[in-house]
């Protein structure tokens, strides 16, 4: 039976980023804006930054200690949403890429809108494939007899 690792070996110190709460309160992004969230990732003893860029769907609880914001992006046809705490020490910085004017505070309807758009694209691509295969079937014998 293998011996259990000692507590000193098992527990590694994770250094957290010190944030400035006044700086985070001053961020002015809103629902509808496209932002980049630079998140600190600890993997195998290394620290790296991972950027999550997407549209802000909602911002909740204003600027209080438990404030959060939801960001959505579409990667390879799959929608991904993440909820970030505003005052998380794991967030290195938040950049606003593009601002836009929207008439809603919460943009949850974008989920359904995106799903409808994807299904519409799927229908159109099936129709295009059917037309292409029919024209290829008609043209193929003509080319074979011409040889």
N, C-alpha and C positions, 0 to 999 in steps of 0.2 A: 504494500500500500504506500503510495507516495505521500510525502510530508506536505502539509499545508504551507503555503507561502506566509512569511511573516507579515505583520501589518505594515511595517515600514516598506517592504518590497511591493506590496499590493497597492497601497495608497500613494498616488502621485499628486503632487501639488499642481493645481490648475491655476494659472495666473489670470485673473479677470481684468478686463479693460475698465479703467475708471472713467465713468461718464460724467459729463457736465449737465445736470438736470435743466439748468437755465437755457442751455443751447438746444436741448431736445424740445423744451417747451416752445421755443421760438420757431420751430419748423412749421412751415405754412402749407404743406401739401394737403390736398383735399381729395374727396372721391372723384374719380375721373382722371386724375393725374397719372402719368407714367413715371415711376420712380425706380431707382436702383438701390437695393438694400445690400450693403457689404457686410456679410456675416462671418464671424470668426469661427473656424472649425478646428477642433482638436482631434487629430488622427494619429495613432501610433507614435505618440511622443512629438509629433510635429504640429505646427500651427499654420493654417493657410486661410486665405480669404475666399469666400464663395459669394458671387454676385447673383442676386435674384432680381430680375427686371420684369416688371409687369404693371398692370393698371390697378389703382387703388379702388377696391370695391366699397370699403367702409372704414370709418375711423370712429372708434367707440371710447367713451369715458373721457373725452376732452384731453386735458393735460394733467390729470391726477395720476397718482402712483400706479394704478392698475390699467392705464390707458393702452389700447391695442389698435392695430390697423391690419386690414386684410388686403393681401396683394394677390392678383391672379395673372397667370401667364399661360400661354398655350405652347407646349413643347411637342413637336412631332405629332400634331393632331390630338394631343391629350391635354385637357385643361388641368392645371395644377394651382391650388390655392394654398397660401400659407398665412397664418395669423402670427404676427410679430408683436411682442410687448414693446411699447415705445421706449421704455427706460431700461431695456435689457443690456447688460454689459457685454453680451455676445454680439451685439450689432456695433460694427466699427463706425460706419457712417451711412447716411441716407442722402441720396442725390435725387433731385427732381430733374427728369429728362425733358418732359413736356407737360405743360398745363393745359387743361381744357375746361370749358364751361359746361356744366351739367345742371340739370334742374332737380336732381334728387340727391339726398344725403347718403343713401345706401343704394348701390347699383347691383343688387342681387339678381335682377332680371337679366343681366348679361349672360348668366349661366344658361338660361333657357334659350336666349337669343343665339348664342354660339352653337348650341346643340341643333337648333333648327337650321342654321346656316350650313352646318356640316352635313346634315341629312339631305339638304337641298343640293349640295355639291355632289354627294354620292349618287343621287338620282340623275343629275346631269351627266356625270361621268359614265354611268351605265348606259344612258341613251347614246352618248357619243361612241362608246365601244360597240354597241349594237349596229350603229350606222357604218362604222369602219369595217366591221366583220362582213356585213352584207356587201359592201362595195368591193372588198378584197375577194370575196367568193365569186362575184361576177367577173372581175378583171383577171383572175388567175387562169381560167381556161383559155381566154383570148390570148394571153401571153404565151401559153404553152403551145397553141396551134400556130402561132406566128413563127416559132423556131423551126 
